[in-house]
Amino acid sequence: MPGWETRLFLITYPAGADGSGHSHPVPGPGYVLEGTMVSAFDDDAEEIIVAGQSFQDNASFHRVVRNAGATEPMQFVIAYTVKIGEPNTTWPSK
């Protein structure tokens, strides 16, 4: 699509890492490569996603996203298709 690009990310969360509290302006399909992810959007219940499972990042507030493992890393791939120059993730201002 003219004016849009697809970005593919390989993301690793160390043991116990937490990336909660950000938003996505567009949805993104993902796949957990190793470890266990805990995820929840807006007021939804927390979901457990383990290695070998796919997931969908919603275009909304990512209230919870963390590595459920206390000793092992969690790694996933995710893709976003966004307008060129626009962010795929936003963090609240402090």
TILORO-426484 format. One record per atom (N, C-alpha, C): chain; x, y, z. Coordinates in steps of 0.1 Angstrom, whole numbers, plus 2048, in hexadecimal, padded with zeros to 3 digits. Atoms other than C-alpha are relative to their C-alpha. Example, Ala and Ser with C-alpha at 12.3 -4.5 7.8 and 13.67 -1.06 7.14 Angstrom:
// TILORO-426484
[A; [809; 7F4; 800]]
[A; [87B; 7D3; 84E]]
[A; [809; 80C; 800]]
[A; [7F7; 7F5; 800]]
[A; [889; 7F5; 847]]
[A; [7F8; 80B; 808]]
***
This chain:
// TILORO-426484
[A; [808; 7F4; 800]]
[A; [800; 800; 800]]
[A; [809; 80C; 800]]
[A; [7F8; 7F4; 801]]
[A; [80F; 821; 7F6]]
[A; [7FF; 808; 80D]]
[A; [800; 7F8; 7F4]]
[A; [819; 836; 815]]
[A; [800; 7F8; 80D]]
[A; [800; 808; 7F4]]
[A; [819; 818; 82C]]
[A; [80C; 7F6; 800]]
[A; [7F5; 809; 7FF]]
[A; [834; 800; 838]]
[A; [7FD; 7F5; 80A]]
[A; [801; 80A; 7F7]]
[A; [836; 7DF; 84A]]
[A; [80D; 7FF; 808]]
[A; [7F4; 801; 7F7]]
[A; [84E; 7DD; 868]]
[A; [7FF; 7F2; 807]]
[A; [800; 80D; 7F9]]
[A; [858; 7BB; 876]]
[A; [80B; 801; 80B]]
[A; [7F8; 7FF; 7F4]]
[A; [867; 7BA; 899]]
[A; [803; 7F2; 806]]
[A; [7FD; 80B; 7F7]]
[A; [879; 79F; 8AD]]
[A; [803; 806; 80D]]
[A; [800; 7F9; 7F3]]
[A; [874; 7A8; 8D1]]
[A; [803; 7F5; 80B]]
[A; [7FD; 808; 7F5]]
[A; [884; 798; 8F0]]
[A; [7FD; 807; 80D]]
[A; [802; 7FB; 7F3]]
[A; [878; 79E; 913]]
[A; [808; 7F7; 80A]]
[A; [7F9; 808; 7F6]]
[A; [890; 793; 92E]]
[A; [7F7; 7FA; 80B]]
[A; [808; 806; 7F6]]
[A; [883; 77E; 94B]]
[A; [7FA; 80B; 809]]
[A; [808; 7F6; 7F7]]
[A; [868; 792; 95E]]
[A; [7FE; 80D; 7FA]]
[A; [801; 7F3; 806]]
[A; [869; 7AF; 945]]
[A; [7F1; 803; 7FE]]
[A; [80E; 7FB; 802]]
[A; [849; 7C4; 942]]
[A; [800; 80C; 7F7]]
[A; [801; 7F5; 809]]
[A; [840; 7DA; 925]]
[A; [7F1; 806; 800]]
[A; [80E; 7FC; 7FF]]
[A; [81C; 7E3; 931]]
[A; [7FF; 80F; 7FE]]
[A; [804; 7F2; 800]]
[A; [80B; 804; 92B]]
[A; [804; 808; 7F3]]
[A; [7FE; 7F9; 80D]]
[A; [810; 80D; 906]]
[A; [7F4; 7FD; 7F7]]
[A; [80B; 801; 80A]]
[A; [7F9; 810; 8E8]]
[A; [805; 7FD; 7F2]]
[A; [7FD; 803; 80E]]
[A; [7F8; 804; 8C4]]
[A; [7F5; 807; 7F8]]
[A; [80A; 7FA; 809]]
[A; [7E7; 819; 8A9]]
[A; [7FB; 7F7; 7F5]]
[A; [804; 80A; 80A]]
[A; [7E5; 7FB; 892]]
[A; [802; 7F2; 806]]
[A; [7FE; 80E; 7FB]]
[A; [7E1; 7D5; 898]]
[A; [80D; 7FA; 7FB]]
[A; [7F4; 807; 804]]
[A; [7FE; 7BE; 896]]
[A; [800; 7F1; 803]]
[A; [800; 80E; 7FD]]
[A; [800; 798; 892]]
[A; [80E; 7FC; 805]]
[A; [7F3; 804; 7FA]]
[A; [81B; 787; 8A7]]
[A; [800; 7F1; 803]]
[A; [7FD; 80E; 7FE]]
[A; [82A; 766; 8B0]]
[A; [80A; 7FE; 80B]]
[A; [7F6; 802; 7F5]]
[A; [83B; 75B; 8D1]]
[A; [809; 7F5; 7FC]]
[A; [7F5; 809; 804]]
[A; [85C; 74A; 8C9]]
[A; [805; 7F8; 80C]]
[A; [7FC; 807; 7F4]]
[A; [866; 741; 8ED]]
[A; [7FA; 807; 80C]]
[A; [805; 7FB; 7F4]]
[A; [859; 746; 910]]
[A; [7F1; 801; 800]]
[A; [80E; 7FE; 7FE]]
[A; [837; 752; 91C]]
[A; [7FD; 80E; 802]]
[A; [804; 7F2; 800]]
[A; [826; 773; 916]]
[A; [7F2; 801; 808]]
[A; [80D; 7FD; 7FA]]
[A; [80A; 782; 92C]]
[A; [7FC; 80D; 7F9]]
[A; [805; 7F5; 807]]
[A; [7F5; 79B; 918]]
[A; [7F2; 803; 803]]
[A; [80E; 7FB; 7FF]]
[A; [7D5; 7B0; 91C]]
[A; [7FF; 80E; 7FA]]
[A; [803; 7F3; 806]]
[A; [7C6; 7CD; 909]]
[A; [7F4; 806; 808]]
[A; [80B; 7F8; 7FA]]
[A; [7B0; 7E8; 919]]
[A; [7FC; 7F8; 80D]]
[A; [806; 807; 7F4]]
[A; [799; 7D6; 933]]
[A; [7FF; 7F1; 7FE]]
[A; [801; 80F; 802]]
[A; [79D; 7B3; 924]]
[A; [808; 7F9; 80A]]
[A; [7F9; 809; 7F6]]
[A; [7A8; 796; 93A]]
[A; [80E; 7FD; 7FA]]
[A; [7F2; 803; 804]]
[A; [7CD; 78D; 939]]
[A; [7FF; 7F2; 7F8]]
[A; [7FF; 80C; 808]]
[A; [7D6; 773; 91F]]
[A; [80E; 7FA; 801]]
[A; [7F3; 806; 7FF]]
[A; [7F3; 75A; 921]]
[A; [802; 7FA; 7F2]]
[A; [7FC; 804; 80D]]
[A; [805; 754; 900]]
[A; [80E; 7F9; 801]]
[A; [7F4; 808; 7FE]]
[A; [820; 739; 8FF]]
[A; [807; 7FE; 7F3]]
[A; [7F8; 802; 80C]]
[A; [83C; 731; 8E6]]
[A; [7F8; 7F7; 7F7]]
[A; [807; 807; 80A]]
[A; [82D; 724; 8C6]]
[A; [7F2; 805; 7FD]]
[A; [80D; 7FA; 802]]
[A; [80D; 739; 8C9]]
[A; [801; 80D; 7F9]]
[A; [801; 7F2; 806]]
[A; [803; 757; 8B4]]
[A; [7F7; 808; 808]]
[A; [808; 7F6; 7F9]]
[A; [7F2; 776; 8C1]]
[A; [7FD; 80C; 7F7]]
[A; [803; 7F3; 808]]
[A; [7E3; 797; 8B5]]
[A; [801; 80B; 80A]]
[A; [800; 7F3; 7F9]]
[A; [7ED; 7B9; 8C3]]
[A; [7F5; 808; 7FB]]
[A; [80B; 7F8; 804]]
[A; [7CE; 7CE; 8C2]]
[A; [804; 80E; 7FE]]
[A; [7FD; 7F2; 801]]
[A; [7CD; 7F2; 8B7]]
[A; [7F9; 807; 80B]]
[A; [806; 7FA; 7F4]]
[A; [7C6; 7FE; 8DA]]
[A; [80B; 801; 80B]]
[A; [7F7; 7FE; 7F5]]
[A; [7D6; 802; 8FD]]
[A; [804; 7F2; 805]]
[A; [7FA; 80C; 7FC]]
[A; [7ED; 7E5; 905]]
[A; [803; 801; 810]]
[A; [800; 7FE; 7F1]]
[A; [7E6; 7E5; 92B]]
[A; [80A; 7F7; 806]]
[A; [7F6; 809; 7FA]]
[A; [7FB; 7C6; 933]]
[A; [807; 7F9; 7F5]]
[A; [7F7; 809; 808]]
[A; [818; 7B6; 920]]
[A; [80D; 7FD; 808]]
[A; [7F4; 803; 7F8]]
[A; [833; 7A4; 933]]
[A; [804; 7F1; 7FE]]
[A; [7FB; 80E; 801]]
[A; [849; 785; 934]]
[A; [7FC; 7FA; 80D]]
[A; [805; 808; 7F4]]
[A; [839; 76C; 94C]]
[A; [80B; 7F8; 806]]
[A; [7F5; 808; 7FB]]
[A; [85A; 75A; 950]]
[A; [809; 808; 80A]]
[A; [7F7; 7FA; 7F6]]
[A; [86E; 761; 970]]
[A; [80F; 7FE; 7FD]]
[A; [7F2; 802; 802]]
[A; [88E; 753; 962]]
[A; [804; 7FF; 7F1]]
[A; [7FE; 802; 80E]]
[A; [88A; 74F; 93C]]
[A; [7FC; 80C; 7F8]]
[A; [805; 7F5; 809]]
[A; [888; 769; 920]]
[A; [7F3; 7FC; 7F9]]
[A; [80B; 802; 809]]
[A; [869; 76D; 90B]]
[A; [803; 808; 7F3]]
[A; [7FC; 7FA; 80D]]
[A; [86E; 774; 8E6]]
[A; [7F4; 7FE; 7F6]]
[A; [80B; 801; 80A]]
[A; [854; 77C; 8CB]]
[A; [804; 808; 7F4]]
[A; [800; 7F7; 80C]]
[A; [851; 78A; 8A8]]
[A; [7F3; 806; 7FE]]
[A; [80D; 7F9; 803]]
[A; [837; 7A3; 89E]]
[A; [802; 80A; 7F4]]
[A; [800; 7F7; 80C]]
[A; [82E; 7B7; 87F]]
[A; [7F5; 80B; 801]]
[A; [80A; 7F6; 800]]
[A; [81C; 7D8; 87C]]
[A; [801; 807; 7F2]]
[A; [801; 7F9; 80D]]
[A; [811; 7E9; 85B]]
[A; [7FB; 80E; 804]]
[A; [803; 7F2; 7FC]]
[A; [811; 80F; 861]]
[A; [803; 80A; 7F5]]
[A; [7FC; 7F6; 809]]
[A; [812; 82F; 84E]]
[A; [80E; 804; 802]]
[A; [7F1; 7FC; 7FF]]
[A; [836; 839; 846]]
[A; [801; 80C; 809]]
[A; [7FD; 7F5; 7F7]]
[A; [843; 84F; 861]]
[A; [7F8; 800; 80D]]
[A; [808; 801; 7F4]]
[A; [828; 846; 87A]]
[A; [805; 7F5; 80A]]
[A; [7FB; 80A; 7F7]]
[A; [830; 832; 89A]]
[A; [7F7; 7F4; 800]]
[A; [808; 80C; 7FE]]
[A; [824; 80E; 8A0]]
[A; [7FD; 7FE; 80E]]
[A; [802; 801; 7F1]]
[A; [826; 812; 8C6]]
[A; [801; 80E; 806]]
[A; [7FF; 7F3; 7F9]]
[A; [820; 830; 8DC]]
[A; [800; 7FE; 80F]]
[A; [800; 801; 7F2]]
[A; [828; 835; 900]]
[A; [7FB; 80D; 806]]
[A; [806; 7F4; 7FA]]
[A; [816; 84D; 918]]
[A; [80B; 80A; 804]]
[A; [7F7; 7F6; 7FC]]
[A; [827; 86E; 91F]]
[A; [801; 800; 80F]]
[A; [7FE; 801; 7F2]]
[A; [835; 870; 942]]
[A; [7FE; 80E; 806]]
***
